[in-house]
Amino acid sequence: MKKLVSVLALSAMFLVGAPSMMFAQESSETATEAQAEGMQDEMAADSAAMEETAVEEEPVVEETAGITEEDVAPEEKTTGIHQVLKEKFIEGGPGFMAIVLVCLILGLAICIERIIYLNMSTTNTQKLLSDIEDALASGGVEAAKEVCRSTKGPIASIFYQGLSRSDEGVEMVEKSVIAYGGVQMGLLEKGISWIQLFIALAPMLGFMGTVIGMIGAFDAIAAENNISPAIVADGIKVALLTTVFGLIVAIILQIFYNYIVAKVDSIVNNMEDASISLVDILVKHELTSKK
């Protein structure tokens, strides 16, 4: 009987404890699911926050890149030689710098005109002498003069003058060639003295600007009653810029001047050699005609 009562009691305890255990298990499973869902929600929120942060950071990078491209490119463009020369020209003062610039423009204009004229005055003397000799042998003096008229350059003009006096003797031909050669040499050297003037004037104007700039610097020091590096630097800078530009103009014009002088000397030497050859041809022609 006691065993039966104990069995029934145990059965009742199992029957009562089973629902509570099942309820507790279900509660724990529900809590676990809720906790898992909460963790998923937190992970989703974190990922969304990270995406928003990335989206917000991208425009900043683009704006920074845009600012860098727009700001750096103009600074690189403004560092050109033209811009630097313009700035230094303005800093040197428009007064003396403009005068130096006028010297450069006028000097270059004369140099270009002389170079064109001298290149057009160059003649192939060997061919001209050969044509004149052939013309004298075939058609006489008139044919030779026609050859000279159809040839450009001072040498052909000198030959024409010499041939025009061929009937007066060889001595008159020599005198005519020498006299007209001096005229042609004067035409070749025309305008060169102005180039020399601008070569000497440009650095002198630069030095004058230097002196005036130094005077301005000392006046500023006297007015401020203080030797400040900034005050002295402004005056010295203006003074040195005018000197530099004056020397640059003189160097450029000096190069062109030396080329022009060398070209004139070359043409004059050809004129002298060709004149001697012309007299020899005329003497040879007269000697053969006498024979």
Backbone as CSV, one residue per row, in Angstrom:
resi,resn,N_x,N_y,N_z,CA_x,CA_y,CA_z,C_x,C_y,C_z
1,MET,0.829,-1.210,0.000,0.000,0.000,0.000,0.847,1.236,0.000
2,LYS,1.915,1.189,0.805,2.833,2.330,0.860,3.522,2.519,-0.469
3,LYS,3.860,1.440,-1.131,4.510,1.526,-2.448,3.579,2.158,-3.459
4,LEU,2.291,1.776,-3.345,1.311,2.336,-4.288,1.185,3.827,-4.085
5,VAL,1.178,4.235,-2.808,1.047,5.692,-2.512,2.266,6.430,-3.004
6,SER,3.411,5.863,-2.812,4.652,6.545,-3.271,4.708,6.634,-4.790
7,VAL,4.244,5.600,-5.484,4.223,5.640,-6.959,3.288,6.707,-7.444
8,LEU,2.073,6.773,-6.805,1.109,7.801,-7.206,1.669,9.200,-6.937
9,ALA,2.367,9.341,-5.812,2.946,10.672,-5.494,3.984,11.073,-6.521
10,LEU,4.853,10.137,-6.895,5.865,10.440,-7.930,5.223,10.777,-9.265
11,SER,4.183,10.029,-9.620,3.476,10.313,-10.880,2.881,11.702,-10.864
12,ALA,2.286,12.076,-9.664,1.698,13.425,-9.575,2.767,14.498,-9.701
13,MET,3.953,14.252,-9.090,5.042,15.238,-9.193,5.508,15.406,-10.639
14,PHE,5.651,14.300,-11.394,6.042,14.387,-12.796,5.005,15.130,-13.621
15,LEU,3.701,14.805,-13.320,2.637,15.462,-14.081,2.629,16.966,-13.822
16,VAL,2.860,17.350,-12.567,2.865,18.794,-12.243,4.129,19.470,-12.748
17,GLY,5.282,18.799,-12.675,6.564,19.446,-13.061,6.795,19.500,-14.545
18,ALA,6.181,18.590,-15.312,6.423,18.581,-16.765,5.958,19.853,-17.441
19,PRO,4.712,20.362,-17.186,4.320,21.625,-17.858,5.214,22.794,-17.497
20,SER,5.597,22.819,-16.160,6.462,23.948,-15.769,7.803,23.876,-16.486
21,MET,8.354,22.675,-16.642,9.626,22.530,-17.348,9.474,22.897,-18.816
22,MET,8.300,22.459,-19.394,8.071,22.810,-20.808,7.913,24.313,-20.956
23,PHE,7.216,24.966,-19.980,7.029,26.421,-20.053,8.378,27.155,-19.915
24,ALA,9.200,26.602,-18.977,10.521,27.219,-18.794,11.380,27.072,-20.036
25,GLN,11.297,25.860,-20.681,12.074,25.645,-21.908,11.619,26.571,-23.013
26,GLU,10.235,26.685,-23.110,9.721,27.588,-24.142,10.138,29.025,-23.861
27,SER,10.136,29.416,-22.574,10.531,30.790,-22.212,11.998,31.037,-22.576
28,SER,12.826,30.010,-22.276,14.256,30.172,-22.604,14.479,30.256,-24.113
29,GLU,13.699,29.413,-24.872,13.837,29.473,-26.333,13.367,30.818,-26.862
30,THR,12.254,31.321,-26.271,11.758,32.637,-26.715,12.779,33.722,-26.424
31,ALA,13.382,33.655,-25.199,14.399,34.664,-24.857,15.605,34.572,-25.784
32,THR,15.980,33.320,-26.100,17.125,33.148,-27.002,16.832,33.712,-28.378
33,GLU,15.613,33.454,-28.887,15.237,34.004,-30.197,15.188,35.523,-30.164
34,ALA,14.636,36.061,-29.046,14.568,37.525,-28.946,15.973,38.128,-28.920
35,GLN,16.865,37.455,-28.157,18.234,37.943,-28.094,18.915,37.873,-29.460
36,ALA,18.652,36.766,-30.209,19.247,36.647,-31.555,18.712,37.717,-32.481
37,GLU,17.371,37.954,-32.388,16.804,39.005,-33.235,17.376,40.363,-32.873
38,GLY,17.582,40.606,-31.555,18.169,41.889,-31.152,19.566,42.062,-31.703
39,MET,20.366,40.977,-31.662,21.718,41.056,-32.208,21.698,41.314,-33.704
40,GLN,20.740,40.658,-34.419,20.625,40.908,-35.860,20.262,42.364,-36.136
41,ASP,19.326,42.890,-35.312,18.944,44.303,-35.512,20.126,45.225,-35.272
42,GLU,20.916,44.944,-34.213,22.074,45.785,-33.936,23.090,45.713,-35.079
43,MET,23.320,44.488,-35.609,24.258,44.352,-36.730,23.760,45.103,-37.952
44,ALA,22.462,45.036,-38.224,21.898,45.761,-39.371,22.055,47.260,-39.176
45,ALA,21.820,47.734,-37.923,21.963,49.168,-37.648,23.407,49.617,-37.831
46,ASP,24.339,48.764,-37.352,25.756,49.121,-37.511,26.158,49.185,-38.972
47,SER,25.700,48.207,-39.783,26.024,48.223,-41.210,25.427,49.421,-41.908
48,ALA,24.208,49.785,-41.536,23.578,50.968,-42.141,24.349,52.225,-41.775
49,ALA,24.796,52.289,-40.492,25.575,53.460,-40.076,26.890,53.535,-40.837
50,MET,27.521,52.375,-41.038,28.778,52.367,-41.791,28.550,52.794,-43.230
51,GLU,27.472,52.367,-43.860,27.180,52.775,-45.231,26.931,54.276,-45.318
52,GLU,26.184,54.810,-44.340,25.938,56.252,-44.343,27.240,57.035,-44.180
53,THR,28.120,56.513,-43.325,29.411,57.197,-43.133,30.238,57.188,-44.413
54,ALA,30.232,56.039,-45.125,30.980,55.947,-46.393,30.405,56.892,-47.435
55,VAL,29.055,56.966,-47.466,28.414,57.860,-48.435,28.742,59.303,-48.132
56,GLU,28.795,59.632,-46.825,29.108,61.011,-46.466,30.565,61.351,-46.745
57,GLU,31.469,60.370,-46.634,32.879,60.651,-46.853,33.233,60.789,-48.327
58,GLU,32.517,60.147,-49.240,32.842,60.214,-50.671,32.741,61.619,-51.235
59,PRO,31.702,62.407,-50.980,31.662,63.765,-51.528,32.793,64.637,-51.028
60,VAL,33.231,64.378,-49.758,34.327,65.184,-49.242,35.594,64.953,-50.045
61,VAL,35.834,63.670,-50.396,37.015,63.356,-51.205,36.910,63.992,-52.572
62,GLU,35.715,63.927,-53.150,35.545,64.519,-54.476,35.727,66.031,-54.415
63,GLU,35.169,66.666,-53.376,35.312,68.107,-53.274,36.772,68.491,-53.072
64,THR,37.467,67.707,-52.240,38.879,68.000,-52.031,39.680,67.843,-53.312
65,ALA,39.374,66.755,-54.055,40.077,66.561,-55.334,39.761,67.688,-56.299
66,GLY,38.500,68.121,-56.294,38.128,69.207,-57.200,38.827,70.497,-56.854
67,ILE,38.925,70.787,-55.548,39.599,72.010,-55.123,41.084,71.956,-55.485
68,THR,41.674,70.783,-55.328,43.100,70.659,-55.650,43.364,70.881,-57.130
69,GLU,42.521,70.325,-58.001,42.721,70.484,-59.436,42.474,71.922,-59.874
70,GLU,41.472,72.581,-59.280,41.145,73.932,-59.719,42.115,74.964,-59.172
71,ASP,42.675,74.654,-57.972,43.556,75.638,-57.370,44.998,75.501,-57.835
72,VAL,45.447,74.264,-58.061,46.849,74.063,-58.424,47.100,74.415,-59.878
73,ALA,46.159,74.078,-60.769,46.360,74.329,-62.198,46.582,75.799,-62.509
74,PRO,45.775,76.753,-61.977,46.051,78.155,-62.269,47.395,78.612,-61.751
75,GLU,47.835,78.104,-60.584,49.123,78.515,-60.072,50.253,78.046,-60.980
76,GLU,50.103,76.855,-61.549,51.124,76.369,-62.470,51.124,77.171,-63.764
77,LYS,49.931,77.593,-64.201,49.855,78.351,-65.447,50.450,79.744,-65.284
78,THR,50.283,80.354,-64.104,50.760,81.714,-63.899,52.265,81.792,-63.701
79,THR,52.951,80.674,-63.653,54.401,80.697,-63.480,55.133,80.648,-64.816
80,GLY,54.466,81.015,-65.909,55.105,81.017,-67.204,56.059,82.185,-67.354
81,ILE,56.893,82.114,-68.392,57.891,83.155,-68.614,57.219,84.485,-68.924
82,HIS,56.138,84.431,-69.715,55.445,85.666,-70.078,54.901,86.381,-68.842
83,GLN,54.288,85.609,-67.935,53.722,86.205,-66.735,54.808,86.749,-65.823
84,VAL,55.924,86.024,-65.714,57.027,86.494,-64.871,57.616,87.789,-65.415
85,LEU,57.826,87.847,-66.733,58.357,89.073,-67.332,57.403,90.249,-67.142
86,LYS,56.109,89.965,-67.255,55.123,91.032,-67.070,55.165,91.566,-65.642
87,GLU,55.235,90.663,-64.672,55.280,91.095,-63.275,56.555,91.888,-62.974
88,LYS,57.686,91.402,-63.465,58.940,92.107,-63.215,58.974,93.455,-63.926
89,PHE,58.354,93.516,-65.102,58.304,94.788,-65.824,57.518,95.826,-65.024
90,ILE,56.396,95.403,-64.444,55.577,96.329,-63.656,56.298,96.713,-62.364
91,GLU,56.967,95.738,-61.747,57.688,96.036,-60.512,58.853,96.988,-60.750
92,GLY,59.462,96.935,-61.930,60.583,97.815,-62.220,60.191,99.257,-62.461
93,GLY,58.908,99.527,-62.609,58.458,100.896,-62.846,58.203,101.138,-64.316
94,PRO,57.024,101.630,-64.654,56.695,101.805,-66.076,57.479,102.914,-66.765
95,GLY,58.076,103.810,-66.023,58.771,104.941,-66.636,59.983,104.513,-67.445
96,PHE,61.014,104.073,-66.757,62.253,103.684,-67.437,62.100,102.359,-68.167
97,MET,61.272,101.472,-67.646,61.096,100.185,-68.320,60.451,100.364,-69.689
98,ALA,59.520,101.303,-69.817,58.888,101.566,-71.112,59.899,102.134,-72.109
99,ILE,60.797,102.995,-71.642,61.818,103.561,-72.540,62.770,102.468,-73.017
100,VAL,63.156,101.591,-72.107,64.027,100.469,-72.487,63.321,99.555,-73.487
101,LEU,62.023,99.339,-73.287,61.261,98.510,-74.221,61.177,99.159,-75.599
102,VAL,61.039,100.471,-75.646,61.023,101.178,-76.941,62.367,101.019,-77.650
103,CYS,63.460,101.077,-76.898,64.779,100.855,-77.496,64.878,99.455,-78.104
104,LEU,64.331,98.473,-77.392,64.365,97.102,-77.914,63.539,96.973,-79.187
105,ILE,62.350,97.551,-79.207,61.470,97.425,-80.378,62.089,98.106,-81.599
106,LEU,62.562,99.340,-81.424,63.154,100.060,-82.556,64.442,99.376,-83.032
107,GLY,65.260,98.936,-82.091,66.489,98.252,-82.477,66.231,96.966,-83.237
108,LEU,65.255,96.174,-82.782,64.923,94.937,-83.496,64.336,95.224,-84.871
109,ALA,63.548,96.286,-84.993,62.979,96.635,-86.299,64.089,96.956,-87.301
110,ILE,65.070,97.748,-86.870,66.179,98.089,-87.762,67.014,96.847,-88.089
111,CYS,67.233,96.005,-87.107,68.018,94.781,-87.339,67.339,93.870,-88.356
112,ILE,66.041,93.691,-88.222,65.312,92.823,-89.154,65.344,93.401,-90.567
113,GLU,65.180,94.722,-90.675,65.221,95.361,-91.999,66.596,95.197,-92.648
114,ARG,67.654,95.356,-91.852,69.013,95.222,-92.378,69.309,93.781,-92.792
115,ILE,68.855,92.833,-91.998,69.111,91.428,-92.326,68.425,91.051,-93.633
116,ILE,67.189,91.496,-93.809,66.474,91.209,-95.071,67.185,91.861,-96.253
117,TYR,67.585,93.125,-96.079,68.255,93.834,-97.167,69.591,93.175,-97.528
118,LEU,70.358,92.779,-96.537,71.657,92.171,-96.807,71.523,90.797,-97.452
119,ASN,70.534,90.040,-97.028,70.323,88.737,-97.666,69.894,88.886,-99.124
120,MET,69.104,89.905,-99.406,68.726,90.171,-100.802,69.890,90.724,-101.622
121,SER,70.870,91.322,-100.936,72.019,91.903,-101.645,73.108,90.880,-101.946
122,THR,72.974,89.685,-101.395,73.983,88.657,-101.640,73.869,88.123,-103.064
123,THR,75.004,88.044,-103.742,75.027,87.622,-105.145,76.094,86.539,-105.331
124,ASN,75.797,85.620,-106.237,76.788,84.609,-106.616,77.759,85.251,-107.616
125,THR,78.870,85.755,-107.083,79.803,86.524,-107.913,80.463,85.665,-108.996
126,GLN,80.736,84.424,-108.693,81.385,83.571,-109.684,80.486,83.369,-110.901
127,LYS,79.232,83.127,-110.678,78.300,82.949,-111.795,78.125,84.245,-112.573
128,LEU,78.041,85.373,-111.829,77.879,86.667,-112.497,79.091,86.988,-113.373
129,LEU,80.281,86.767,-112.865,81.475,87.020,-113.667,81.537,86.117,-114.894
130,SER,81.136,84.872,-114.731,81.126,83.959,-115.868,80.123,84.410,-116.926
131,ASP,78.934,84.858,-116.488,77.924,85.337,-117.448,78.394,86.599,-118.165
132,ILE,79.077,87.496,-117.414,79.568,88.727,-118.043,80.665,88.414,-119.055
133,GLU,81.526,87.506,-118.735,82.587,87.147,-119.672,82.012,86.510,-120.934
134,ASP,81.013,85.648,-120.758,80.378,85.049,-121.936,79.649,86.102,-122.777
135,ALA,79.017,87.066,-122.093,78.303,88.122,-122.821,79.279,89.028,-123.567
136,LEU,80.417,89.353,-122.939,81.417,90.161,-123.633,81.961,89.440,-124.866
137,ALA,82.140,88.143,-124.746,82.681,87.382,-125.877,81.675,87.249,-127.006
138,SER,80.388,87.199,-126.653,79.369,86.972,-127.687,78.701,88.252,-128.170
139,GLY,78.356,89.153,-127.240,77.589,90.340,-127.630,78.216,91.657,-127.308
140,GLY,79.382,91.660,-126.684,80.054,92.907,-126.386,79.594,93.502,-125.053
141,VAL,79.869,94.793,-124.911,79.601,95.484,-123.641,78.115,95.595,-123.368
142,GLU,77.313,95.845,-124.381,75.873,95.998,-124.171,75.243,94.715,-123.640
143,ALA,75.700,93.592,-124.167,75.182,92.315,-123.665,75.594,92.105,-122.208
144,ALA,76.817,92.512,-121.865,77.263,92.390,-120.479,76.476,93.316,-119.561
145,LYS,76.177,94.522,-120.037,75.371,95.445,-119.232,73.960,94.909,-119.022
146,GLU,73.428,94.238,-120.027,72.100,93.633,-119.883,72.109,92.538,-118.812
147,VAL,73.197,91.779,-118.761,73.323,90.766,-117.705,73.330,91.425,-116.325
148,CYS,74.036,92.539,-116.183,74.079,93.251,-114.905,72.711,93.827,-114.536
149,ARG,71.990,94.337,-115.511,70.656,94.891,-115.223,69.689,93.821,-114.738
150,SER,69.835,92.616,-115.230,68.911,91.540,-114.848,69.309,90.835,-113.547
151,THR,70.398,91.285,-112.929,70.872,90.675,-111.682,70.704,91.667,-110.540
152,LYS,70.181,91.191,-109.419,69.995,92.052,-108.254,71.251,92.062,-107.395
153,GLY,71.386,93.143,-106.615,72.495,93.219,-105.686,73.456,94.350,-106.007
154,PRO,74.236,94.802,-105.017,75.167,95.919,-105.243,76.328,95.555,-106.167
155,ILE,76.728,94.302,-106.197,77.853,93.916,-107.055,77.483,94.078,-108.528
156,ALA,76.285,93.688,-108.877,75.835,93.864,-110.265,75.731,95.348,-110.620
157,SER,75.305,96.176,-109.660,75.239,97.623,-109.917,76.633,98.210,-110.133
158,ILE,77.594,97.762,-109.359,78.978,98.233,-109.540,79.521,97.798,-110.907
159,PHE,79.252,96.577,-111.295,79.688,96.099,-112.606,79.060,96.923,-113.730
160,TYR,77.797,97.278,-113.549,77.119,98.055,-114.586,77.797,99.422,-114.746
161,GLN,78.133,100.062,-113.626,78.810,101.359,-113.704,80.186,101.227,-114.343
162,GLY,80.890,100.154,-114.021,82.206,99.957,-114.639,82.111,99.695,-116.125
163,LEU,81.126,98.901,-116.530,80.961,98.622,-117.956,80.530,99.869,-118.728
164,SER,79.815,100.760,-118.047,79.384,101.995,-118.715,80.572,102.891,-119.058
165,ARG,81.658,102.765,-118.306,82.867,103.560,-118.584,83.943,102.745,-119.294
166,SER,83.577,101.626,-119.841,84.589,100.771,-120.474,85.181,101.412,-121.730
167,ASP,84.431,102.278,-122.401,84.949,102.908,-123.611,85.945,104.011,-123.288
168,GLU,86.054,104.407,-122.017,86.986,105.457,-121.615,88.315,104.910,-121.111
169,GLY,88.468,103.621,-121.119,89.730,103.035,-120.696,89.599,102.298,-119.373
170,VAL,90.589,101.477,-119.106,90.577,100.652,-117.898,90.705,101.498,-116.639
171,GLU,91.478,102.591,-116.695,91.648,103.425,-115.508,90.325,104.056,-115.080
172,MET,89.515,104.503,-116.029,88.221,105.068,-115.674,87.273,103.999,-115.126
173,VAL,87.433,102.798,-115.641,86.624,101.702,-115.097,86.980,101.466,-113.636
174,GLU,88.263,101.460,-113.305,88.683,101.258,-111.925,88.182,102.372,-111.019
175,LYS,88.316,103.617,-111.460,87.840,104.740,-110.653,86.324,104.679,-110.450
176,SER,85.605,104.323,-111.503,84.155,104.230,-111.396,83.745,103.114,-110.436
177,VAL,84.439,102.002,-110.528,84.111,100.873,-109.636,84.396,101.244,-108.184
178,ILE,85.524,101.905,-107.922,85.878,102.281,-106.546,84.878,103.293,-105.988
179,ALA,84.536,104.303,-106.805,83.620,105.342,-106.340,82.224,104.782,-106.067
180,TYR,81.719,104.009,-106.996,80.374,103.473,-106.805,80.364,102.362,-105.747
181,GLY,81.512,101.712,-105.548,81.604,100.727,-104.470,81.454,101.382,-103.105
182,GLY,82.022,102.599,-102.938,81.833,103.326,-101.686,80.375,103.688,-101.455
183,VAL,79.680,104.056,-102.537,78.259,104.363,-102.405,77.467,103.132,-101.954
184,GLN,77.741,102.004,-102.575,77.026,100.779,-102.217,77.366,100.318,-100.793
185,MET,78.602,100.530,-100.373,78.959,100.163,-99.010,78.225,101.038,-98.006
186,GLY,78.025,102.313,-98.337,77.235,103.181,-97.471,75.790,102.712,-97.364
187,LEU,75.233,102.223,-98.470,73.873,101.696,-98.427,73.781,100.418,-97.587
188,LEU,74.831,99.610,-97.654,74.833,98.395,-96.848,74.901,98.703,-95.358
189,GLU,75.627,99.741,-94.983,75.799,100.106,-93.582,74.731,101.074,-93.090
190,LYS,73.740,101.337,-93.882,72.693,102.281,-93.493,71.910,101.749,-92.285
191,GLY,71.741,102.599,-91.279,70.959,102.236,-90.101,71.741,101.529,-89.016
192,ILE,72.989,101.122,-89.292,73.761,100.408,-88.279,74.110,101.326,-87.104
193,SER,74.311,102.605,-87.382,74.631,103.538,-86.295,73.484,103.643,-85.291
194,TRP,72.241,103.508,-85.761,71.099,103.540,-84.834,71.095,102.311,-83.930
195,ILE,71.503,101.180,-84.470,71.596,99.980,-83.629,72.645,100.182,-82.540
196,GLN,73.782,100.788,-82.901,74.803,101.084,-81.905,74.266,102.034,-80.829
197,LEU,73.460,103.003,-81.251,72.882,103.931,-80.282,71.990,103.216,-79.277
198,PHE,71.135,102.321,-79.757,70.231,101.610,-78.842,70.999,100.635,-77.943
199,ILE,72.084,100.063,-78.463,72.908,99.174,-77.636,73.536,99.947,-76.478
200,ALA,73.987,101.173,-76.736,74.582,101.982,-75.673,73.524,102.618,-74.772
201,LEU,72.353,102.938,-75.348,71.334,103.661,-74.590,70.595,102.769,-73.598
202,ALA,70.343,101.530,-73.960,69.545,100.649,-73.094,70.200,100.430,-71.727
203,PRO,71.466,100.019,-71.635,72.050,99.873,-70.290,72.208,101.188,-69.552
204,MET,72.426,102.289,-70.301,72.524,103.590,-69.631,71.197,103.954,-68.962
205,LEU,70.101,103.700,-69.644,68.791,103.941,-69.032,68.579,103.025,-67.833
206,GLY,69.055,101.780,-67.945,68.948,100.872,-66.808,69.732,101.364,-65.606
207,PHE,70.945,101.856,-65.848,71.742,102.391,-64.746,71.109,103.644,-64.157
208,MET,70.494,104.464,-64.998,69.804,105.634,-64.484,68.631,105.228,-63.582
209,GLY,67.907,104.199,-64.004,66.839,103.687,-63.148,67.384,103.145,-61.838
210,THR,68.589,102.546,-61.881,69.222,102.056,-60.663,69.521,103.198,-59.704
211,VAL,70.087,104.263,-60.229,70.420,105.411,-59.382,69.153,106.023,-58.785
212,ILE,68.122,106.170,-59.607,66.872,106.752,-59.106,66.238,105.840,-58.058
213,GLY,66.303,104.524,-58.266,65.774,103.599,-57.269,66.521,103.687,-55.947
214,MET,67.839,103.828,-55.997,68.617,103.966,-54.764,68.301,105.278,-54.061
215,ILE,68.126,106.339,-54.831,67.743,107.615,-54.223,66.393,107.489,-53.521
216,GLY,65.437,106.796,-54.185,64.133,106.575,-53.550,64.251,105.756,-52.279
217,ALA,65.154,104.767,-52.260,65.337,103.957,-51.053,65.879,104.802,-49.906
218,PHE,66.862,105.659,-50.180,67.398,106.513,-49.126,66.380,107.556,-48.667
219,ASP,65.566,108.053,-49.584,64.503,108.974,-49.176,63.507,108.295,-48.252
220,ALA,63.169,107.041,-48.545,62.246,106.301,-47.674,62.852,106.062,-46.298
221,ILE,64.148,105.775,-46.266,64.819,105.579,-44.977,64.806,106.872,-44.169
222,ALA,65.074,107.993,-44.840,65.060,109.274,-44.142,63.669,109.630,-43.634
223,ALA,62.641,109.307,-44.421,61.273,109.621,-43.997,60.844,108.778,-42.800
224,GLU,61.213,107.505,-42.790,60.840,106.610,-41.692,61.773,106.747,-40.486
225,ASN,62.944,107.345,-40.716,63.951,107.490,-39.655,64.325,106.126,-39.057
226,ASN,64.338,105.132,-39.949,64.648,103.778,-39.495,65.124,102.965,-40.691
227,ILE,66.211,102.242,-40.516,66.733,101.403,-41.594,66.024,100.056,-41.520
228,SER,64.938,99.941,-42.270,64.172,98.698,-42.290,64.539,97.903,-43.536
229,PRO,64.736,96.609,-43.408,65.061,95.806,-44.605,63.996,95.889,-45.687
230,ALA,62.730,95.991,-45.296,61.655,96.069,-46.288,61.739,97.359,-47.091
231,ILE,62.040,98.470,-46.419,62.130,99.758,-47.117,63.302,99.756,-48.091
232,VAL,64.451,99.268,-47.630,65.635,99.243,-48.494,65.456,98.255,-49.641
233,ALA,64.802,97.113,-49.387,64.643,96.079,-50.410,63.791,96.560,-51.574
234,ASP,62.741,97.336,-51.309,61.884,97.824,-52.393,62.659,98.702,-53.359
235,GLY,63.424,99.650,-52.841,64.186,100.536,-53.719,65.266,99.805,-54.488
236,ILE,65.978,98.914,-53.813,67.042,98.158,-54.487,66.457,97.231,-55.548
237,LYS,65.300,96.645,-55.278,64.670,95.749,-56.250,64.335,96.487,-57.536
238,VAL,63.732,97.677,-57.404,63.416,98.479,-58.599,64.692,98.833,-59.346
239,ALA,65.725,99.202,-58.606,66.985,99.586,-59.242,67.596,98.425,-60.012
240,LEU,67.627,97.259,-59.439,68.234,96.106,-60.099,67.414,95.633,-61.293
241,LEU,66.094,95.726,-61.221,65.261,95.293,-62.345,65.499,96.162,-63.577
242,THR,65.600,97.462,-63.406,65.874,98.326,-64.562,67.239,98.019,-65.169
243,THR,68.218,97.746,-64.321,69.548,97.397,-64.834,69.517,96.086,-65.609
244,VAL,68.820,95.097,-65.072,68.748,93.789,-65.734,68.085,93.912,-67.100
245,PHE,66.975,94.602,-67.182,66.282,94.733,-68.467,67.114,95.535,-69.461
246,GLY,67.803,96.555,-69.003,68.663,97.310,-69.906,69.787,96.459,-70.473
247,LEU,70.393,95.618,-69.628,71.458,94.737,-70.101,70.928,93.665,-71.048
248,ILE,69.731,93.152,-70.778,69.141,92.146,-71.674,68.906,92.736,-73.063
249,VAL,68.375,93.951,-73.115,68.142,94.611,-74.409,69.467,94.820,-75.137
250,ALA,70.489,95.271,-74.415,71.783,95.502,-75.050,72.389,94.202,-75.576
251,ILE,72.240,93.112,-74.838,72.793,91.826,-75.285,72.096,91.347,-76.553
252,ILE,70.762,91.444,-76.584,70.009,90.999,-77.767,70.411,91.801,-79.003
253,LEU,70.458,93.119,-78.864,70.807,93.961,-80.009,72.263,93.779,-80.415
254,GLN,73.140,93.498,-79.458,74.551,93.300,-79.786,74.741,92.054,-80.642
255,ILE,73.981,91.006,-80.360,74.074,89.780,-81.160,73.664,90.061,-82.607
256,PHE,72.538,90.745,-82.791,72.104,91.088,-84.150,73.107,92.032,-84.829
257,TYR,73.660,92.971,-84.071,74.608,93.922,-84.640,75.853,93.203,-85.162
258,ASN,76.373,92.274,-84.395,77.566,91.538,-84.844,77.278,90.723,-86.102
259,TYR,76.093,90.129,-86.175,75.734,89.380,-87.390,75.662,90.312,-88.594
260,ILE,75.057,91.480,-88.419,74.913,92.426,-89.535,76.280,92.933,-89.993
261,VAL,77.150,93.256,-89.039,78.491,93.738,-89.410,79.266,92.653,-90.156
262,ALA,79.163,91.415,-89.687,79.846,90.318,-90.380,79.296,90.131,-91.791
263,LYS,77.985,90.276,-91.943,77.365,90.144,-93.267,77.826,91.260,-94.200
264,VAL,77.900,92.482,-93.690,78.367,93.617,-94.508,79.815,93.407,-94.928
265,ASP,80.658,92.982,-94.002,82.061,92.740,-94.342,82.198,91.660,-95.415
266,SER,81.374,90.626,-95.326,81.436,89.575,-96.333,81.044,90.095,-97.708
267,ILE,79.987,90.908,-97.773,79.546,91.449,-99.064,80.585,92.414,-99.631
268,VAL,81.187,93.239,-98.743,82.198,94.192,-99.208,83.429,93.458,-99.749
269,ASN,83.833,92.415,-99.080,84.978,91.639,-99.591,84.673,91.011,-100.952
270,ASN,83.460,90.502,-101.113,83.076,89.966,-102.419,83.058,91.055,-103.486
271,MET,82.611,92.248,-103.091,82.599,93.373,-104.036,84.011,93.709,-104.505
272,GLU,84.946,93.764,-103.586,86.321,94.110,-103.956,86.946,93.035,-104.843
273,ASP,86.771,91.776,-104.448,87.331,90.693,-105.266,86.699,90.653,-106.655
274,ALA,85.369,90.829,-106.692,84.686,90.781,-107.985,85.066,91.960,-108.869
275,SER,85.312,93.141,-108.253,85.710,94.316,-109.052,87.074,94.094,-109.701
276,ILE,87.986,93.496,-108.936,89.302,93.181,-109.514,89.163,92.176,-110.656
277,SER,88.303,91.194,-110.470,88.088,90.195,-111.521,87.446,90.825,-112.755
278,LEU,86.539,91.793,-112.559,85.909,92.476,-113.697,86.943,93.256,-114.506
279,VAL,87.840,93.973,-113.814,88.882,94.723,-114.523,89.774,93.773,-115.305
280,ASP,90.090,92.643,-114.729,90.917,91.659,-115.438,90.206,91.145,-116.685
281,ILE,88.906,90.919,-116.568,88.150,90.438,-117.733,88.132,91.495,-118.832
282,LEU,87.938,92.780,-118.432,87.925,93.841,-119.440,89.295,93.992,-120.100
283,VAL,90.352,93.904,-119.319,91.704,93.987,-119.894,91.940,92.834,-120.849
284,LYS,91.515,91.654,-120.463,91.667,90.485,-121.325,90.868,90.653,-122.606
285,HIS,89.665,91.189,-122.482,88.835,91.391,-123.678,89.460,92.418,-124.609
286,GLU,90.012,93.531,-124.074,90.640,94.544,-124.902,91.915,93.992,-125.561
287,LEU,92.670,93.212,-124.848,93.883,92.637,-125.423,93.563,91.680,-126.554
288,THR,92.553,90.870,-126.411,92.187,89.941,-127.478,91.627,90.674,-128.673
289,SER,90.922,91.790,-128.409,90.362,92.537,-129.530,91.454,93.237,-130.326
290,LYS,92.507,93.688,-129.579,93.627,94.327,-130.285,94.358,93.327,-131.168
291,LYS,94.465,92.088,-130.667,95.094,91.049,-131.473,94.256,90.734,-132.697
